[in-house]
Amino acid sequence: MKKWFSLFIFGIILLVSQPANAQYYEVQKELRVYKDQSFNSPVVGTIQPGEVWVERTFPSGWMLLSYERWIAPDGAKVDINRPFEAFDTPSLDSQKFTFSPQTVIAHDGGVNGILFIDTWAGPKWTGVNGMPNKMNDSFAAYDYSGSTTPVAWFGPQTVYVLQTTDTAWSLISTYLGPKWIIRYPHIKTINRYFCAYVNPNYSNSCNTFDPQSVRVLKDNGNGWIQIYTYAGNEWVAPHGSYLNIPTKFTAFDSPQGMSIGSFDPQTVFVKEESINPFGWLKIQTTLGDKWIRVPK
């Protein structure tokens, strides 16, 4: 009698200890297992197709496994309480779509805050707090896009982009509130033939390129931008740059053309280079745009 009573009590304890909706679940595909109830939490393992014991299922789509581990086989609901941008790939350079505040179904993500979600335009990448973008160098922040007056400087860090423009300006979250930055890397179109140099200065050695879109890696603040090329990272001045000429120099009306006079040492603004023939620079002068040889 005592033995049966003990078994009865043990059975009651087992029934009470199991959550009301605990059950076996048939996993149909390999799933990532997350540390917390978020696609932005660390992935702690994977589950292969087969039966798993689910201790609790939540309306959001998350399922709690043993040892406080989480899966979301069909995705999980995420609230984004602001207008947001989403992209074809995890890159801000990919095609962009804009959405109103809504609850989305997410299927994947990363610890940096990025999420892979369903949208009417197909699967896209976004982030609840903005798209993460790693800034590898110190950068300036501005009150509005197109401004030339920084209101703050920040060290290298990952920023969260709330809004982007087609000219590489991005609105980010900061401790000062939303601010605008020029994000790197970004894509820029150069609509002329141009030279790319090893260093940010004009020299007699460069690689020449046709008009094209380039990937901008950084900006030195003097008109020079570093871009990725087949020859490695090189520098170009797509809109011109200042050049100090420490000796007297002669200017010409065209490359290999007639001399129009000599000038004292000074800093000139170079508008562009000549590709063919190579080695000439178009500069601004009091007599209009003229050409000089690349200083040695």
Phi, psi and omega per residue, in radians:
M1 nan -0.745 3.121
K2 -1.116 -0.656 -3.122
K3 -1.129 -0.805 3.136
W4 -1.111 -0.675 3.128
F5 -1.097 -0.719 3.127
S6 -1.112 -0.764 3.125
L7 -1.102 -0.667 3.129
F8 -1.096 -0.797 3.116
I9 -1.098 -0.721 3.139
F10 -1.082 -0.692 3.117
G11 -1.130 -0.681 3.101
I12 -1.096 -0.739 3.138
I13 -1.065 -0.745 3.129
L14 -1.085 -0.763 -3.130
L15 -1.119 -0.720 -3.121
V16 -1.214 -0.586 -3.049
S17 -1.328 -0.281 -3.129
Q18 -1.590 2.313 3.064
P19 -1.013 2.696 -3.047
A20 -1.052 -0.614 -3.094
N21 -1.867 0.378 3.071
A22 -1.130 2.381 -3.105
Q23 -2.908 2.917 2.994
Y24 -1.399 2.529 3.119
Y25 -2.247 2.366 -3.123
E26 -1.559 1.894 3.103
V27 -1.389 2.194 -3.055
Q28 -1.631 -0.322 -3.097
K29 -2.599 2.894 3.098
E30 -1.084 2.326 -3.116
L31 -2.169 2.539 2.972
R32 -1.382 2.528 3.095
V33 -1.932 2.266 -3.038
Y34 -1.895 2.648 3.142
K35 -1.199 -0.658 -3.117
D36 -2.245 3.119 -3.103
Q37 -1.431 1.025 -3.094
S38 -2.830 2.436 3.056
F39 -1.263 -0.147 3.075
N40 -1.664 0.058 3.054
S41 -1.543 2.850 -3.105
P42 -1.096 2.497 3.005
V43 -1.421 2.200 -3.066
V44 -1.877 -0.016 3.126
G45 2.862 -3.009 3.093
T46 -2.335 2.757 3.066
I47 -2.098 2.316 3.101
Q48 -1.508 2.812 3.101
P49 -0.934 2.439 -3.103
G50 2.528 -3.081 -3.122
E51 -1.447 2.397 3.026
V52 -2.274 2.680 3.113
W53 -1.576 2.070 3.133
V54 -1.812 2.100 -3.108
E55 -1.388 -0.526 -3.133
R56 -2.796 2.456 3.090
T57 -2.000 2.340 -3.079
F58 -1.884 2.624 3.132
P59 -1.008 -0.438 -3.139
S60 -1.195 -0.325 -3.082
G61 1.954 -0.184 3.129
W62 -1.404 2.534 3.075
M63 -2.144 2.320 3.135
L64 -1.634 2.152 3.079
L65 -1.692 -3.106 3.048
S66 -1.118 2.778 3.076
Y67 1.077 0.498 3.059
E68 1.000 0.850 3.072
R69 -2.050 2.666 -2.940
W70 -2.254 2.522 2.996
I71 -2.364 2.750 3.058
A72 -2.428 1.418 -3.012
P73 -0.997 -0.625 -3.101
D74 -1.922 0.345 -3.078
G75 1.552 3.019 -3.110
A76 -2.465 2.602 -3.136
K77 -1.269 2.410 3.068
V78 -2.363 2.266 3.106
D79 -1.557 2.200 3.009
I80 -2.016 1.872 -2.952
N81 -1.669 0.670 3.111
R82 -2.755 2.765 2.958
P83 -1.044 2.463 -3.060
F84 -2.531 2.766 3.062
E85 -1.817 2.535 3.062
A86 -2.339 2.657 -2.950
F87 -2.238 2.721 -3.132
D88 -1.105 -0.576 3.139
T89 -2.295 3.036 3.090
P90 -1.200 0.126 -3.118
S91 -1.769 2.422 3.076
L92 -1.226 -0.180 3.108
D93 -1.488 -0.162 3.140
S94 -1.430 3.033 -3.075
Q95 -1.061 2.432 -3.026
K96 -1.918 2.498 3.031
F97 -2.261 2.560 -3.108
T98 -1.989 2.411 -3.069
F99 -2.319 2.676 3.040
S100 -1.437 2.890 3.103
P101 -0.985 2.404 -3.104
Q102 -2.963 2.973 2.988
T103 -1.641 2.203 -3.108
V104 -2.000 2.853 3.006
I105 -1.776 2.061 3.116
A106 -1.745 2.611 -3.122
H107 -2.162 -0.274 -3.096
D108 -2.840 3.031 3.127
G109 -3.119 -2.861 -3.137
G110 -2.617 2.828 -3.111
V111 -1.181 -0.234 3.093
N112 -1.415 -0.026 3.075
G113 1.822 -0.056 -3.116
I114 -1.357 2.627 3.134
L115 -2.345 2.528 3.058
F116 -1.837 1.999 -2.953
I117 -2.192 2.815 2.973
D118 -1.470 2.436 3.015
T119 -2.467 2.988 3.082
W120 -1.116 -0.358 -3.138
A121 -1.684 0.162 -3.101
G122 1.799 3.136 -3.135
P123 -1.102 2.364 -3.125
K124 -2.427 2.929 3.111
W125 -1.942 2.391 3.108
T126 -2.737 -2.899 3.087
G127 -2.712 2.483 3.141
V128 -1.023 -0.706 -3.114
N129 -1.776 0.245 -3.098
G130 1.988 2.845 3.111
M131 -1.345 2.192 3.115
P132 -1.197 2.398 3.098
N133 -2.489 2.098 -3.079
K134 -1.448 2.150 3.076
M135 -1.769 1.997 -3.027
N136 -1.478 -0.211 -3.140
D137 -2.247 2.893 3.040
S138 -1.069 2.606 -3.068
F139 -2.557 2.721 3.138
A140 -1.640 2.657 3.063
A141 -2.136 2.551 -3.024
Y142 -2.269 2.796 3.130
D143 -1.331 -0.452 3.126
Y144 -2.618 2.726 -3.131
S145 -1.169 2.430 -3.110
G146 1.561 -0.120 3.132
S147 -1.179 2.637 3.061
T148 -1.964 0.135 -3.116
T149 -2.019 1.782 3.137
P150 -1.136 2.527 3.045
V151 -1.851 -0.189 3.118
A152 -2.910 2.734 3.033
W153 -2.121 2.517 -3.126
F154 -2.252 2.598 3.065
G155 -1.373 2.986 3.119
P156 -0.948 2.343 -3.121
Q157 -3.008 2.984 2.992
T158 -1.564 2.185 3.119
V159 -1.875 2.842 -3.139
Y160 -2.027 1.969 -2.989
V161 -1.518 2.142 -3.128
L162 -1.624 -0.518 -3.060
Q163 -2.714 2.546 3.133
T164 -2.235 2.792 3.008
T165 -2.133 2.955 3.133
D166 -1.325 -0.085 -3.126
T167 -1.895 0.402 3.033
A168 1.362 0.045 3.037
W169 -1.342 2.462 -3.135
S170 -2.372 2.409 3.044
L171 -1.614 2.163 -3.079
I172 -2.160 2.841 3.027
S173 -1.476 2.318 3.046
T174 -2.416 2.983 3.105
Y175 -1.192 -0.242 3.074
L176 -1.611 0.038 -3.027
G177 1.762 -3.093 3.133
P178 -1.083 2.305 3.115
K179 -2.379 2.776 -3.136
W180 -1.742 2.447 3.069
I181 -2.375 2.877 2.920
I182 -1.690 2.066 -3.027
R183 -1.476 2.579 3.042
Y184 -2.311 2.451 -0.100
P185 -1.328 2.824 3.014
H186 -2.640 2.931 -3.112
I187 -1.682 2.351 3.115
K188 -2.344 2.435 3.110
T189 -1.709 2.237 3.058
I190 -1.873 2.005 -2.985
N191 -1.635 0.558 3.085
R192 -2.647 2.881 3.003
Y193 -1.164 2.498 -3.069
F194 -2.617 2.822 3.073
C195 -1.822 2.536 3.046
A196 -2.110 2.311 -3.017
Y197 -2.027 2.752 3.105
V198 -1.156 -0.669 3.137
N199 -2.102 2.810 -3.118
P200 -1.363 1.115 3.027
N201 -2.757 2.761 -3.116
Y202 -1.366 2.346 3.141
S203 -2.552 3.105 -3.138
N204 -1.505 0.123 -3.129
S205 -2.282 2.107 3.127
C206 -2.773 2.903 2.984
N207 -1.772 2.376 -3.095
T208 -1.773 2.570 -3.076
F209 -2.406 2.604 2.994
D210 -1.311 2.881 3.027
P211 -0.966 2.351 -3.082
Q212 -2.965 3.000 3.003
S213 -1.571 2.377 -3.094
V214 -2.179 2.786 3.093
R215 -1.704 1.991 -3.084
V216 -1.529 2.209 -3.087
L217 -1.738 -0.617 3.118
K218 -2.846 2.980 -3.099
D219 -2.349 2.284 -3.110
N220 -1.608 0.020 3.070
G221 1.474 -0.022 -3.129
N222 -2.104 0.504 3.130
G223 1.633 -0.208 -3.105
W224 -1.660 2.377 3.037
I225 -2.168 2.514 3.072
Q226 -1.621 2.278 -3.104
I227 -2.192 2.819 3.055
Y228 -1.558 2.261 3.090
T229 -2.323 3.006 3.108
Y230 -1.084 -0.376 -3.126
A231 -1.654 0.081 -3.096
G232 1.955 -2.909 3.132
N233 -1.399 2.127 -3.101
E234 -2.321 2.957 -3.043
W235 -1.951 2.431 3.062
V236 -2.363 2.772 3.059
A237 -2.148 1.410 -2.992
P238 -1.101 -0.473 -3.133
H239 -2.021 0.287 3.122
G240 1.630 2.940 -3.125
S241 -2.795 2.799 3.110
Y242 -1.414 2.535 -3.129
L243 -2.372 2.205 3.088
N244 -1.545 2.172 3.096
I245 -1.946 1.903 -2.984
P246 -1.441 -0.061 -3.125
T247 -2.248 2.906 3.060
K248 -1.059 2.571 -3.123
F249 -2.526 2.781 -3.138
T250 -1.859 2.437 3.098
A251 -1.960 2.671 -3.057
F252 -2.249 2.752 -3.122
D253 -1.333 -0.305 3.089
S254 -2.822 2.857 3.063
P255 -0.995 2.209 -3.106
Q256 1.105 0.356 -3.126
G257 -1.627 -2.713 -3.099
M258 -1.481 2.525 3.087
S259 -1.232 2.425 3.097
I260 -1.962 0.005 3.085
G261 2.428 3.032 -3.136
S262 -1.896 2.718 -3.115
F263 -2.273 2.562 3.071
D264 -1.252 2.856 3.085
P265 -0.938 2.388 -3.120
Q266 -2.988 2.989 3.022
T267 -1.680 2.215 -3.107
V268 -2.031 2.812 3.056
F269 -1.781 2.093 3.131
V270 -1.566 2.162 -3.114
K271 -1.540 -0.648 3.134
E272 -2.961 2.976 3.096
E273 -1.845 2.745 2.984
S274 -1.588 2.247 3.136
I275 -1.524 -0.696 3.135
N276 -2.493 1.819 0.098
P277 -1.338 2.669 -3.120
F278 -1.486 2.685 3.028
G279 1.765 0.194 3.127
W280 -2.059 2.565 3.122
L281 -2.158 2.349 3.050
K282 -1.572 2.156 -3.097
I283 -2.149 2.807 3.029
Q284 -1.517 2.327 3.068
T285 -2.384 3.028 3.092
T286 -1.173 -0.267 3.128
L287 -1.739 0.167 -3.081
G288 1.788 -3.017 3.139
D289 -1.259 2.231 3.138
K290 -2.328 3.005 -3.077
W291 -2.029 2.462 3.060
I292 -2.308 2.787 3.031
R293 -1.288 2.597 3.058
V294 -1.069 2.160 -3.134
P295 -1.034 2.480 3.114
K296 -1.481 nan nan
